[in-house]
Amino acid sequence: MDKQQLLEYLKGEMIVSCQALPGEALYKEEGGVMCLMAQAVKNAGVKAIRAQGVLDIKQIKEQTNLPVIGIIKKSYETLCFLYNSYNG
């Protein structure tokens, strides 16, 4: 699927974020939890997933075969916020 086809596929659809960071209840270093969450939202009709971290991105892609918007969140001691992009 090229970029234009992807945009048409996603037009008017919901993209669900399935992510957990270290220290959060659903975070597991070995993964496995977010791909189950992603499968649940796929079963509900979601057309794409937003995920954080290489392992979760790979597992979600394999589990759901949906388009995945992958991000890598970083926190820095000198900053008090996390950056998330938004194209609204």
C-alpha positions as CSV (number, residue, x, y, z in Angstrom):
1,M,0.0,0.0,0.0
2,D,1.5,3.3,-1.0
3,K,1.1,6.6,0.9
4,Q,-2.0,7.8,-1.0
5,Q,-3.7,4.4,-0.6
6,L,-3.0,4.5,3.1
7,L,-4.4,7.9,3.5
8,E,-7.6,6.9,1.7
9,Y,-7.8,3.7,3.8
10,L,-7.6,5.7,7.0
11,K,-9.8,8.7,6.0
12,G,-12.5,9.1,8.6
13,E,-11.3,6.1,10.6
14,M,-10.1,5.9,14.2
15,I,-6.5,5.2,15.0
16,V,-6.1,3.7,18.5
17,S,-3.0,4.2,20.6
18,C,-1.8,0.9,22.3
19,Q,1.2,1.7,24.4
20,A,2.7,1.4,27.9
21,L,5.9,2.8,29.2
22,P,8.3,1.2,31.7
23,G,6.8,1.5,35.2
24,E,3.2,1.5,34.0
25,A,0.9,-1.4,34.9
26,L,0.6,-2.9,31.4
27,Y,4.2,-2.6,30.4
28,K,6.1,-5.9,30.1
29,E,9.7,-5.9,29.0
30,E,9.1,-9.1,27.0
31,G,6.1,-7.5,25.3
32,G,2.9,-9.5,24.6
33,V,0.4,-7.2,26.3
34,M,0.0,-4.4,23.8
35,C,-0.4,-6.8,20.8
36,L,-3.4,-8.3,22.7
37,M,-4.8,-4.9,23.2
38,A,-4.3,-4.1,19.5
39,Q,-6.0,-7.3,18.5
40,A,-9.0,-6.4,20.7
41,V,-9.4,-3.0,19.0
42,K,-8.9,-4.6,15.6
43,N,-11.7,-6.9,16.4
44,A,-13.8,-3.8,17.2
45,G,-13.1,-2.4,13.7
46,V,-10.2,-0.1,14.2
47,K,-8.1,0.4,11.0
48,A,-4.7,1.4,12.4
49,I,-2.7,1.3,15.6
50,R,-0.3,3.8,17.1
51,A,2.3,2.1,19.2
52,Q,5.5,2.9,21.2
53,G,8.7,0.9,21.2
54,V,10.3,-1.4,18.7
55,L,9.2,-4.7,20.3
56,D,5.5,-3.6,20.7
57,I,5.5,-2.2,17.1
58,K,6.8,-5.5,15.7
59,Q,4.5,-7.6,17.8
60,I,1.4,-5.5,17.0
61,K,2.2,-5.6,13.2
62,E,2.6,-9.4,13.3
63,Q,-0.5,-9.9,15.5
64,T,-2.9,-7.6,13.6
65,N,-1.5,-7.0,10.1
66,L,-2.8,-3.5,10.5
67,P,-0.9,-0.3,9.6
68,V,1.1,0.8,12.6
69,I,2.3,4.3,13.4
70,G,5.4,3.7,15.4
71,I,6.9,6.2,17.8
72,I,9.8,6.1,20.3
73,K,9.2,8.1,23.4
74,K,12.1,9.4,25.4
75,S,12.1,11.1,28.7
76,Y,14.9,13.4,29.7
77,E,15.8,14.5,33.3
78,T,16.0,18.1,32.3
79,L,12.6,18.2,30.6
80,C,9.2,17.8,32.3
81,F,7.1,16.7,29.3
82,L,6.9,13.9,26.7
83,Y,6.6,15.0,23.1
84,N,3.8,13.5,21.0
85,S,3.1,14.7,17.5
86,Y,-0.4,15.5,16.4
87,N,-1.6,16.1,12.8
88,G,-5.1,17.5,13.4
